[in-house]
């Protein structure tokens, strides 16, 4: 049986990582003016075709869909660099 201290630590770590993820999503959304409208449009499209759903189940979540869009925007194309920096690039720039 786990002690109450372990449960408190697990909840604290989960909340802390959620705060960091929220902060990262905010920073990436502020990095380029096209990010938020694109994420909104993709999430709206996914909901309209039944790919996402507010109830848990076999659907992809809005959070996962948002991460997929952000990953796509971090990739290089043939003609230009990525729209968003990768996490490793952001860490190296932070020092």
Rosetta blueprint (number, residue, H / E / L):
1 X L
2 X L
3 X L
4 X H
5 X H
6 X H
7 X H
8 X H
9 X H
10 X H
11 X H
12 X H
13 X H
14 X H
15 X H
16 X H
17 X H
18 X H
19 X H
20 X H
21 X H
22 X H
23 X H
24 X H
25 X H
26 X H
27 X H
28 X H
29 X H
30 X H
31 X H
32 X L
33 X H
34 X H
35 X H
36 X H
37 X H
38 X H
39 X H
40 X H
41 X H
42 X H
43 X H
44 X H
45 X H
46 X H
47 X H
48 X H
49 X L
50 X L
51 X L
52 X L
53 X L
54 X L
55 X L
56 X L
57 X L
58 X L
59 X L
60 X L
61 X L
62 X H
63 X H
64 X H
65 X H
66 X H
67 X H
68 X H
69 X H
70 X H
71 X H
72 X H
73 X H
74 X L
75 X L
76 X L
77 X L
78 X L
79 X L
80 X L
81 X L
82 X L
83 X L
84 X L
85 X L
86 X L
87 X H
88 X H
89 X H
90 X H
91 X H
92 X H
93 X H
94 X H
95 X L
